[in-house]
């Protein structure tokens, strides 16, 4: 901080000894030392605060640069995605129709030879009348699927699966009586 040589410090000490005297010199030297310590701590605190402010400014600048790079990257990715999406939609229009247009026509119980009650169509009055008239277009097809026994088919499948499983039978444990 201050540039004093050893000889200058000795001269100052001798003058202080003459002016203050040997009784008050140690107290004054102690007070001067503590005062110098306080000044050094204050200077160090100011330096630390300045360094922190400089680092905060640098961090803010780096953050803004990073955010701008991220925004540019996001915009570039969006533009690439938009062009790819448009090119894919152009390609998709030239390909086969969508999946919902390629589905097979819906089947009714009459297609399987059953009416709404689950009876074969040969026994059904509507089918018999159409059979007699030889008009396939006049067959009234039922709309509901009441005749199907999907629940019982499912139950049978589950029962078969249960029957295939090995049965768990716990082994008997021997008990020992304590006397």
C-alpha positions as CSV (number, residue, x, y, z in Angstrom):
1,X,0.0,0.0,0.0
2,X,2.5,2.6,1.2
3,X,6.1,2.3,0.2
4,X,8.2,2.8,3.4
5,X,11.7,1.4,3.8
6,X,13.0,0.0,7.0
7,X,15.1,3.0,7.8
8,X,12.1,5.3,7.4
9,X,10.1,3.2,9.8
10,X,12.9,3.4,12.4
11,X,13.0,7.2,12.1
12,X,9.2,7.4,12.6
13,X,9.4,5.0,15.6
14,X,12.1,7.1,17.3
15,X,10.1,10.3,16.7
16,X,6.9,8.6,18.1
17,X,8.9,7.4,21.2
18,X,10.2,10.9,21.9
19,X,6.8,12.6,21.3
20,X,4.5,10.1,23.0
21,X,6.8,8.6,25.6
22,X,7.4,5.0,26.5
23,X,4.1,4.6,28.5
24,X,1.7,5.6,25.7
25,X,3.6,4.3,22.7
26,X,2.4,0.6,23.0
27,X,-1.3,1.7,23.2
28,X,-0.9,4.0,20.2
29,X,0.9,1.3,18.2
30,X,-1.9,-1.2,19.0
31,X,-4.6,1.4,18.0
32,X,-2.7,2.2,14.8
33,X,-2.4,-1.5,13.9
34,X,-6.1,-2.1,14.4
35,X,-6.9,1.0,12.4
36,X,-4.7,-0.2,9.6
37,X,-6.4,-3.7,9.7
38,X,-9.8,-2.0,9.4
39,X,-8.7,0.0,6.4
40,X,-7.3,-3.1,4.7
41,X,-10.5,-5.0,5.4
42,X,-12.5,-2.1,3.9
43,X,-10.3,-2.0,0.8
44,X,-10.6,-5.8,0.4
45,X,-14.4,-5.6,0.7
46,X,-14.6,-2.9,-1.9
47,X,-12.4,-4.9,-4.2
48,X,-14.5,-8.0,-3.7
49,X,-17.7,-6.1,-4.5
50,X,-16.2,-4.6,-7.6
51,X,-15.0,-8.0,-8.8
52,X,-18.5,-9.4,-8.1
53,X,-20.1,-6.7,-10.1
54,X,-17.7,-7.2,-13.0
55,X,-18.4,-11.0,-12.9
56,X,-22.1,-10.4,-12.8
57,X,-21.9,-8.1,-15.8
58,X,-19.8,-10.8,-17.6
59,X,-22.3,-13.5,-16.6
60,X,-25.2,-11.3,-17.8
61,X,-23.5,-10.8,-21.1
62,X,-22.7,-14.5,-21.5
63,X,-26.3,-15.3,-20.6
64,X,-27.7,-13.0,-23.2
65,X,-25.3,-14.4,-25.8
66,X,-26.3,-18.0,-24.9
67,X,-30.0,-17.1,-25.0
68,X,-29.7,-15.4,-28.4
69,X,-27.8,-18.5,-29.7
70,X,-30.5,-20.7,-28.3
71,X,-33.3,-18.6,-29.9
72,X,-31.4,-18.7,-33.2
73,X,-31.0,-22.5,-33.0
74,X,-34.7,-22.9,-32.1
75,X,-35.7,-20.7,-35.1
76,X,-33.5,-22.7,-37.4
77,X,-34.9,-26.0,-36.1
78,X,-38.4,-24.7,-36.6
79,X,-37.7,-23.6,-40.1
80,X,-36.1,-27.0,-41.0
81,X,-39.1,-28.7,-39.4
82,X,-41.6,-26.6,-41.3
83,X,-39.8,-27.3,-44.6
84,X,-39.6,-31.0,-43.8
85,X,-43.3,-31.1,-42.8
86,X,-44.3,-29.4,-46.1
87,X,-42.1,-31.7,-48.2
88,X,-43.6,-34.7,-46.4
89,X,-47.1,-33.5,-46.9
90,X,-46.3,-33.1,-50.6
91,X,-45.0,-36.6,-50.7
92,X,-47.9,-38.0,-48.7
93,X,-50.4,-36.6,-51.1
94,X,-48.9,-38.6,-53.9
95,X,-48.9,-41.9,-51.9
96,X,-51.7,-44.3,-51.0
97,X,-54.8,-43.0,-49.3
98,X,-55.0,-42.6,-45.5
99,X,-55.5,-45.7,-43.3
100,X,-59.1,-44.9,-42.6
101,X,-59.9,-45.0,-46.3
102,X,-58.2,-48.4,-46.7
103,X,-60.3,-50.1,-44.0
104,X,-62.4,-53.0,-45.2
105,X,-66.2,-52.5,-45.2
106,X,-67.9,-53.2,-41.9
107,X,-69.4,-56.6,-41.5
108,X,-72.8,-57.3,-40.0
109,X,-74.2,-60.5,-38.3
110,X,-75.9,-61.4,-41.6
111,X,-72.5,-61.6,-43.2
112,X,-71.7,-64.5,-40.8
113,X,-75.1,-66.1,-41.4
114,X,-76.8,-65.1,-38.1
115,X,-79.6,-62.8,-37.3
116,X,-79.9,-60.4,-34.4
117,X,-80.9,-63.1,-32.0
118,X,-78.0,-65.3,-32.9
119,X,-80.0,-67.8,-34.9
120,X,-78.8,-69.0,-38.2
121,X,-80.3,-67.1,-41.1
122,X,-81.9,-70.2,-42.7
123,X,-84.3,-70.2,-39.7
124,X,-84.9,-66.5,-39.8
125,X,-88.1,-65.3,-41.4
126,X,-86.4,-62.4,-43.2
127,X,-83.7,-64.6,-44.8
128,X,-86.3,-67.3,-45.7
129,X,-88.4,-64.7,-47.5
130,X,-85.4,-63.3,-49.4
131,X,-84.3,-66.8,-50.3
132,X,-87.6,-67.7,-51.7
133,X,-87.8,-64.5,-53.7
134,X,-84.1,-64.9,-54.9
135,X,-83.5,-61.2,-54.2
136,X,-80.2,-60.8,-52.4
137,X,-80.7,-57.0,-52.3
138,X,-83.9,-57.3,-50.3
139,X,-82.2,-59.0,-47.4
140,X,-82.7,-56.8,-44.3
141,X,-79.4,-56.9,-42.5
142,X,-79.5,-56.5,-38.7
143,X,-77.6,-53.6,-37.2
144,X,-77.0,-54.8,-33.7
145,X,-74.5,-57.6,-32.7
146,X,-76.7,-59.1,-30.1
147,X,-76.4,-62.6,-31.4
148,X,-72.6,-62.8,-31.0
149,X,-71.4,-64.5,-27.8
150,X,-68.1,-62.7,-27.4
151,X,-68.4,-62.6,-23.6
152,X,-68.7,-66.4,-23.5
153,X,-65.9,-66.9,-25.9
154,X,-63.8,-64.6,-23.7
155,X,-64.8,-66.5,-20.6
156,X,-63.9,-69.8,-22.3
157,X,-60.5,-68.5,-23.3
158,X,-59.8,-67.3,-19.8
159,X,-61.0,-70.6,-18.3
160,X,-58.7,-72.5,-20.6
161,X,-55.8,-70.2,-19.6
162,X,-56.5,-70.8,-16.0
163,X,-56.7,-74.6,-16.5
164,X,-53.3,-74.5,-18.2
165,X,-51.6,-72.9,-15.2
166,X,-49.9,-75.1,-12.7
167,X,-51.7,-75.2,-9.4
168,X,-50.0,-73.8,-6.3
169,X,-50.3,-76.1,-3.4
170,X,-48.4,-75.1,-0.3
171,X,-46.3,-77.7,1.3
172,X,-47.4,-78.7,4.8
173,X,-45.1,-77.3,7.5
174,X,-44.0,-79.3,10.4
175,X,-44.7,-77.7,13.8
176,X,-42.3,-78.1,16.7
177,X,-43.8,-77.7,20.1
178,X,-41.6,-76.0,22.6
179,X,-41.7,-77.2,26.1
